Every structure is written in structure tokens, then in C-alpha cells.
Amino acid sequence: MENQAVQEFHVTYYDADCGRARAEVFDTLVEAERFASRQCTGEDSWAVVDAVTVEHVRIAA
């Protein structure tokens, strides 16, 4: 069995259309930051980018 750590980027943001906080996951920081910037369009808008390390376990056959 082999563990492999991968980093993902989670964007939590306020969706003004439905009035709820939502989240999306991206593979790169650039994509996450671009998405977060697009969500911040109004005075009440916000978005947070978190880097998350995820360990994937690969089982040998």
C-alpha cells in the first residue's frame, strides 16, 4: 500500500443568487483564486481559498 499526498484548493463563497455559502474544489491555486475573484462582485460578496492536503491511498494489486 502506498500513500500519496496531493494538494487541492477549496473555495468557499457566498452565492448571492440563492443566499447560501457554497464550496468548489480546484486542482491549482491559480484556478481557485480566479474563481474566488469572480465571486466577489458586490458589497456583501466574499470568497475564501484554502489549501488542503489530501492523502490518497493506492493499493497494490
N, C-alpha and C positions, 0 to 999 in steps of 0.2 A: 504494500500500500504506500502511496506517495502523496504527500500534501503539497499543494501548490497555492501560494498566496497571490491574489490578484486584487488590484485596487479599482474600485468603482467610485463614481461620483453621484451622490444623491442630491437632487434639487427639491427642496420643499418650498412651496409658494402658495400665495393666496390667489385663488381663481375667482375674480370678481363676477363672472358670469353666473356662477352657482352659489357664491358666497361661502365657499369652503376652502380649507387648506388641502392641497394635493401634493403628490410627490412623483418624480420621474427619476429614472436611473440612466446614467450615461457612462460610456467607456473612457472618455477623455475629459480632462478638466476644461479644455477649450470649448467642447460641445456643451458642457454643463454651464459654464459661465455665459456663453452666448444665449442659451435658453433662459437662464435666470434674468439676463438683461432685458430680454423681450417681455418678460412677465411684469416688469416694473414700469408700468405705463401711467399710473395715476398716483395721486397723493396717498391713498390707502394701500397701494400695492407693495408687496415685499417678496423677496426670494432669498433663500439661504442655500449655499453649496457646502456639502460635507463630503470629505474624502473618507471612504470606508474600505478597510482591508477585509477581503472575503477569502476564506480558505476553502479551496475545492479539494476534495479527496478523490484521488484516482486509484481505482482498484485494479491490480494487475490480473490479467486473465490466466 
